[in-house]
Each structure stands twice: as structure tokens, then as C-alpha cells.
Amino acid sequence: MIKIKSLLFVLFSVALFSSCGVYTFKDVTIPPEIKTVKISFIENRASYKNPQLSSKLTDQLQQKISNQTRLTRTNSDDAHYQISGYISGYNVSTAGISSQGTNRQQAATNRLSVSVHISLLNTLSAKTTEYDVSRDFDFSAGLSLQQAEAQLLDDIVKNLTDEIFNRIFSNW
């Protein structure tokens, strides 16, 4: 009886993941006629500018698209997909407060919020889609912004890159 249930479960799982050919493990959805992509430099238009963020975010996005899609990168203005964008926000706020005795409160945790605006132009359909991506990163209030940036930069770049990629290429 257990073997039959196991076999039915496996057959159901195979049928679920293979039906209509829509589901893939990477969940990347790119129309078959799209073959090329141009990824422009993501400039920093935020009021505070982390000098490393634009270049690292652009490089990481280019690498992720090259490694996880079948698209060919080009610098040509006739690329089927043209991705451009800018860092629109880079702000620090207090996220948590601790009590320090009688009527004294002090910031315990700060939050760095980073926002990016992305535009995707499909040149074959002449359709532009806009995306706004924002992520929060908490850090100890005992750190300066520069110390927090040094600790958080890799996480910021990875999380924003993943979010941008998923918004463009996945049905999330």
C-alpha cells in the first residue's frame, strides 16, 4: 500500500511540473523571440551617494542575466530588451529603540532603505515596463553609516539584483 501511495505521489508531482511546459525550476520567463539584452549603467540619483553601489549593482545584474538566461548581452541600441535604471533612494532611519533608564531612550537599530527604479524596453513590441524595487537593511545603531555600508554592501547588491531579476524575468 505504501509503495502505491509513493508511486502516485511521484506521478502526481511529475504531472504537476510537466503540464503545459509552463513551470521551470528557475522560473525564468522570456518570450522565444527575445534574443538580446542591453543593460545600461544604473546611475545613482539618490540624495546620498554610496560611491560603490552603482557600479557593483550594474555589474552584478549583468552577471546574473548572463548566467541565468539564454539572452546574449550587447551594447547595441537594437537589443530586444533594454534595461536601464537608477538608484532613487538611499535613506537611514531609526528602526528600534532601547530604554536607557529613567525617561531615556536611545536608538538600538538603524535601517538603511535602498530604492531602485528600473525600466525595461521591449523593442520588438515597443512596450516599456517600469519597476520600483526597495529593500531595507537593519544595522546596529552603534555603527557609523560608513561602517554599516562596508558590512552591508554585498547583501545590498545581492538582494537588489535578485529582486530586479525576479521582477523582470519571473512571474512573481
C-alpha positions as CSV (number, residue, x, y, z in Angstrom):
1,M,0.0,0.0,0.0
2,I,2.8,2.4,0.9
3,K,4.5,1.7,-2.5
4,I,1.3,2.5,-4.3
5,K,1.0,5.8,-2.4
6,S,4.6,6.7,-3.1
7,L,4.2,5.9,-6.8
8,L,1.0,8.0,-7.0
9,F,2.8,10.9,-5.3
10,V,5.7,10.7,-7.8
11,L,3.4,10.5,-10.8
12,F,1.3,13.5,-9.5
13,S,4.5,15.5,-8.9
14,V,5.8,14.8,-12.4
15,A,2.4,15.6,-14.0
16,L,2.2,18.9,-12.0
17,F,5.6,20.1,-13.0
18,S,5.4,19.0,-16.7
19,S,1.9,20.1,-17.5
20,C,1.7,22.6,-20.3
21,G,5.5,23.1,-20.1
22,V,5.0,26.4,-18.2
23,Y,6.8,25.6,-14.9
24,T,10.5,25.5,-14.7
25,F,12.8,25.3,-11.7
26,K,14.5,28.6,-12.5
27,D,11.1,30.3,-13.1
28,V,12.6,32.5,-15.8
29,T,10.0,33.5,-18.4
30,I,11.4,35.1,-21.6
31,P,9.4,35.0,-24.9
32,P,11.2,32.9,-27.5
33,E,11.6,35.9,-29.9
34,I,13.7,37.8,-27.4
35,K,17.3,37.0,-28.0
36,T,19.4,40.0,-27.0
37,V,19.7,42.3,-24.0
38,K,21.4,45.7,-23.3
39,I,22.0,46.5,-19.7
40,S,22.8,50.2,-19.2
41,F,24.7,51.6,-16.2
42,I,22.5,52.0,-13.2
43,E,23.2,55.6,-12.1
44,N,22.9,57.0,-8.6
45,R,20.3,59.8,-8.3
46,A,19.7,59.4,-4.6
47,S,20.4,62.4,-2.4
48,Y,23.2,60.4,-0.6
49,K,25.5,58.6,-2.9
50,N,27.4,55.5,-2.0
51,P,30.3,55.7,-4.5
52,Q,30.4,51.9,-5.0
53,L,26.8,51.0,-5.3
54,S,26.0,51.9,-8.9
55,S,28.9,50.1,-10.4
56,K,28.6,47.0,-8.2
57,L,24.8,46.8,-8.8
58,T,25.2,47.2,-12.6
59,D,28.0,44.5,-12.7
60,Q,26.0,42.0,-10.6
61,L,22.9,42.5,-12.7
62,Q,24.8,41.9,-15.9
63,Q,26.4,38.8,-14.5
64,K,23.1,37.4,-13.2
65,I,21.3,37.9,-16.5
66,S,24.3,36.4,-18.5
67,N,24.5,33.4,-16.2
68,Q,20.8,32.7,-15.7
69,T,19.2,33.4,-19.0
70,R,19.8,32.5,-22.6
71,L,20.0,36.1,-23.7
72,T,23.0,37.5,-25.5
73,R,24.4,40.7,-24.0
74,T,25.0,43.6,-26.4
75,N,25.7,47.3,-26.3
76,S,23.6,47.8,-29.4
77,D,20.5,50.1,-29.3
78,D,18.5,47.5,-31.3
79,A,18.7,44.9,-28.5
80,H,15.4,43.2,-27.9
81,Y,15.4,44.0,-24.2
82,Q,16.9,47.3,-23.0
83,I,17.3,47.5,-19.2
84,S,18.1,50.9,-17.6
85,G,17.5,52.4,-14.2
86,Y,18.8,54.5,-11.4
87,I,19.1,54.4,-7.6
88,S,16.3,56.6,-6.5
89,G,16.6,56.4,-2.7
90,Y,19.2,55.8,-0.1
91,N,18.0,56.7,3.4
92,V,18.8,55.9,7.0
93,S,16.1,55.9,9.7
94,T,15.8,54.5,13.3
95,A,14.3,51.0,13.3
96,G,14.5,50.1,17.0
97,I,14.8,52.0,20.3
98,S,16.0,50.7,23.7
99,S,15.4,52.2,27.1
100,Q,18.4,53.6,29.0
101,G,17.0,54.1,32.4
102,T,14.5,56.8,33.5
103,N,13.0,58.5,30.5
104,R,16.0,57.9,28.3
105,Q,15.7,56.2,25.1
106,Q,18.4,55.5,22.5
107,A,18.4,54.1,19.0
108,A,19.3,50.4,19.1
109,T,18.9,49.6,15.4
110,N,19.0,51.8,12.3
111,R,17.6,50.9,8.9
112,L,19.1,51.7,5.6
113,S,16.5,51.8,2.8
114,V,17.7,51.5,-0.8
115,S,15.3,52.0,-3.7
116,V,15.9,51.4,-7.4
117,H,13.8,52.4,-10.4
118,I,14.1,50.1,-13.4
119,S,12.8,50.4,-17.0
120,L,12.5,47.5,-19.3
121,L,12.0,48.4,-23.0
122,N,10.9,45.5,-25.3
123,T,12.0,46.9,-28.7
124,L,10.0,44.2,-30.6
125,S,6.7,45.3,-29.1
126,A,7.8,48.9,-28.3
127,K,6.5,48.4,-24.8
128,T,8.2,49.9,-21.7
129,T,7.6,48.4,-18.3
130,E,8.6,50.3,-15.1
131,Y,9.6,48.6,-11.8
132,D,10.4,50.1,-8.4
133,V,12.4,47.9,-6.1
134,S,13.1,48.7,-2.5
135,R,14.9,46.8,0.3
136,D,15.6,47.6,3.9
137,F,18.8,46.6,5.7
138,D,19.0,46.9,9.5
139,F,22.2,47.6,11.3
140,S,23.4,48.4,14.9
141,A,23.0,52.0,15.9
142,G,26.5,51.7,17.3
143,L,27.9,51.7,13.8
144,S,28.5,54.7,11.7
145,L,26.9,54.8,8.2
146,Q,30.2,54.1,6.6
147,Q,30.9,51.1,8.8
148,A,27.4,49.7,8.1
149,E,27.8,50.2,4.4
150,A,31.1,48.3,4.5
151,Q,29.3,45.4,6.2
152,L,26.1,45.5,4.2
153,L,27.2,46.4,0.6
154,D,27.4,42.8,-0.6
155,D,24.0,42.0,0.8
156,I,22.5,45.2,-0.6
157,V,23.8,44.4,-4.1
158,K,22.8,40.7,-4.0
159,N,19.3,41.4,-2.6
160,L,18.6,44.3,-5.1
161,T,20.0,42.3,-8.0
162,D,17.8,39.3,-7.1
163,E,14.7,41.5,-6.8
164,I,15.3,43.3,-10.1
165,F,15.9,40.0,-11.9
166,N,12.8,38.4,-10.5
167,R,10.6,41.4,-11.4
168,I,11.9,41.4,-15.0
169,F,12.1,37.7,-15.7
170,S,9.8,35.8,-13.3
171,N,6.1,35.7,-12.9
172,W,6.2,36.8,-9.2
